Amino acid sequence: MISIADETYLLADHSKFGMQSLTQVAGWSEIQHLITDGQTNKDDVDRIREKGVHVLQLDKGL
């Protein structure tokens, strides 16, 4: 489904970063947008942005 999508969004909070998973659904090259929370590590966010992914980082007050 990702291969035929016009745009792809990933919704993941800070607890999902730095974890190893048994499966991978897509690589960063297949993701255009990441929506995450304000607790996500800045270094992780910067690395993802460097891959060309638009990152929307939300504060918990929103």
C-alpha positions in Angstrom: 0.0 0.0 0.0 2.9 2.4 0.7 4.1 2.0 -2.8 0.9 3.3 -4.3 0.2 6.1 -1.7 0.5 9.7 -2.8 1.9 10.6 0.7 2.9 8.5 3.7 2.6 9.5 7.3 4.1 7.8 10.3 2.6 8.5 13.8 5.0 7.4 16.5 5.6 8.8 20.0 9.1 9.0 21.7 8.9 5.5 23.1 9.1 4.0 19.6 12.6 5.5 18.9 15.8 3.6 19.8 13.9 0.3 19.9 14.6 -2.7 17.7 11.7 -4.4 16.1 11.2 -7.9 14.6 9.6 -6.4 11.5 10.0 -3.3 9.4 7.1 -1.9 7.4 9.0 0.8 5.5 12.3 2.6 5.3 12.7 6.3 5.9 13.0 6.8 2.1 9.3 5.7 1.8 8.0 8.1 4.5 7.3 11.7 3.8 5.9 12.9 7.1 6.5 11.9 10.8 4.1 13.1 13.5 5.6 12.6 17.0 5.5 14.1 20.5 7.7 16.7 22.1 9.6 14.1 24.2 11.2 12.6 21.1 15.0 13.1 21.3 16.2 16.1 19.3 19.1 14.0 17.7 16.6 11.4 16.5 14.4 14.2 15.0 17.4 15.8 13.3 18.6 12.5 11.8 15.1 11.9 10.4 14.9 15.4 8.9 18.2 14.9 7.2 16.6 12.0 5.4 14.1 14.4 3.9 11.2 13.6 6.1 9.0 16.4 7.3 8.7 16.2 11.0 5.8 17.6 13.0 6.7 17.5 16.7 3.7 18.2 19.0 3.7 19.4 22.6 1.6 17.5 25.0 -0.6 20.6 25.5 -2.1 20.4 22.0 
